[in-house]
Amino acid sequence: MDQDLITVIILGIVEGVTEFLPVSSTGHLILASALLGYDPERWKVFNIVIQLGAILAIIVLYWRTLLAVILGLVKRQPESLRFTRNILLAFTPAVAIGLAFHDEVEALLGRADVVAWALIIGGIAILVIERFAKAGTVKGVAAMPVPTAIGVGLIQCLAMVPGVSRSGATILGALSLGVERRTAAEFSFFLAIPTMLGATTLELYKNRDLLDGHDLGLIGVGFGVSFLVALVVVKAFVTLIGRYGFAPFAWYRIIAGISALVWLSAV
């Protein structure tokens, strides 16, 4: 099998598995490049594009909810208006801070050591929140109060540091602000749509000159792999956190972070 095709499949699987789990997809793609010897510049645009596959998985899985919200907006139904309001309020801080500190964030994307430490610290934070956060009472995205939606949006910005995890920051942030587990996870999924679409569009525009050198067939394969894997992972994730909580992901982060530090110190 062609080496590039193998690389595409590996990166597509990594993106699909990790994008909506609290383990950091960007961090894992950076570590994959460092540990497996990939040229990060060559695969930069590819890694951006395959995120759209993961976004499409959320749209497919939750199409009924999204369609109901759109139709509700047309009819100006209060629940749909509150749903949309909360997503937009949570999305706004990422836009403002992302544009203001874009260059600083870009500089961190090549730092595998930053990813490793962020994985460890994030894992410990998850364990602490799991231990001390009270059971959430807010059920349903539309039921979230305005301050809660804004708070989750601000916490999401921590994920600009590679290795923190956008889904992890938003889910655990919501839990700490009184949102129940399933709602916290689903709010993170819905918030990913504008957040990732915005970030992906911006990065593609900034790197548009690099698109000419990429094989669209390979990009299509990576997109498809990411989409299919994310479909399976999101379904399993919602079931898993209902039974076991987030502790398994916390321990995984800690072990992965320590292993990466050991490996990086040896090379």
C-alpha angles and dihedrals in degrees: 000000000000112000093229091053090051090051091049092051093047093049091045091053092047091051095045094047098044107033097086099026119089092250103088121256093205090051092051093048090051091049091046089055092048098042098041097038099245119161102245093202093055093051097037097102091040091055089051096049097048089060086073088064090059091048091052089054090060092048091051095045095047101031093124092055093045092047091049090052092049093049090045091054090053089053091040092235111179095230093053091046091052091046092053093042092055094048092049093046091051092045096052099072091054090054094049098043094037093055093043096051102027096125093049091050091048090054091058095052093083095050110102090174090058089052092051094051092044090053091053096044091044091051091053090047090053092052091050093049092046089052101045108022113105120235108278122245101188108098122184130024092253091054095060113113117238095250090052093052091048091046092053089049092053092047090050088064089070086073090072083085103081112245096030094095124228093223092045093050094048096043096046091040090054092047092052089051094055104269118139119244103258093044090048091053095045092046088054090051094050093044089053091066099068094028096053094037090053095046093044094048091049093049093046090051093049091047098037092122090062094056093078091066096054128094105239089204092060091046089052092052092050091047091051095046092049091049096049095044092047090052090059097039097051092052092048093044095058090050093045098052090049090059106031108015122219100304095099089058091047092055091045090053092050094048093044092048094049091046091051092050091050092049094045092050090053097054 
